[in-house]
């Protein structure tokens, strides 16, 4: 949302392509575009706590874990927690 200078990203990748660096590369490009062309200040991502692979990708691309949103959404007949990750423009390595 431009007037708030922030956006959230989400992604899904077929398991046959996991652990090949594709998602890391894609997120790096999305972040670069968001900060340099859309003039965002903050980019967020929400991850299920047990999704270790996604958490690792976000950390590798500079995102930091900020906390857990308890019962953040309803899915498959139950409430599900989300971990909030964020990257601020001031912390973005592409600014160097």
N, C-alpha and C positions, 0 to 999 in steps of 0.2 A: 504494500500500500504506500504509494509515493508520498502522500501528505504526512505519513508517520515515519517515513524513511526506514521502513523495515519490511521484511518479507519472510515467509516460511517456505522451506523446501521439503519435498517428499520424493521418494524414489522407491523403485522395486526392480529387481534384476533376477532373471531366470537363474536358478541354481547352477545350471551348466556353465554359466559365465562367472561364478563367484571366484574370488581369490586370483584374479588375473589383472587387477588394477584398473579395470574399466570405470568403476564407480568413483574411485578416487580421482581419476582424471576428469570425469564429468563434473563432479562437485567443485573441483578447482576452477574449472571454466565458468561454472554458474556463479561462483563467488566473485571471480574477477569481473564478470559482466555486471553483477549486481552492485559492486562497489564503484567501479569505474564508469559505467555507462548509465546505470539507473540512479546513481548517487545515493545508494542506501547507506544507512549507518549501522544496521543490525540485520543479521540473517539468522533465523531460527530453524531448528529441526526437532521433531518429536519422535522418540524411539521407544519401543517396548523394552522394559528393563532387561529381559532375557536375550535380546537381540545383540549378542556380543559382536558379531561381524559389522553390523551397522554402527555400533558405538565406536568400534576401532577405526572405521573409515572416517567418521566425523572428527575424532581426535587427531588422526593423521593429517587431516586437512585444516587443522587449527581451531576447530570448535572446542568449546569448553562446556563441561556439564554444569548446569546451574541448579538442578534440583528435580524432584519427582512431583508430578501432578497426580495425586491419588484419585483413582476412579475417574479419569479424565474423559473417557468416552465409553459408550455402550456398544459391545460387539459380541455377536454369537451368544446372546442371552446372559451376558455378565458385564460388569463394569471393569475396565482395564486401566491400569496405571500407564503413564508415559513419563519418560525422562526428557527434560528439556535441555537441549544443547544450543549454544549460540556463539556467533562470531561477530565481534564488533569491528568496525572499520579501523579503529585505532590499533587493534591487535592483529590486523591482517598483514601477513608477511609480504604480500605483494605491494605494500606501500613503501618498502625499503628502496 
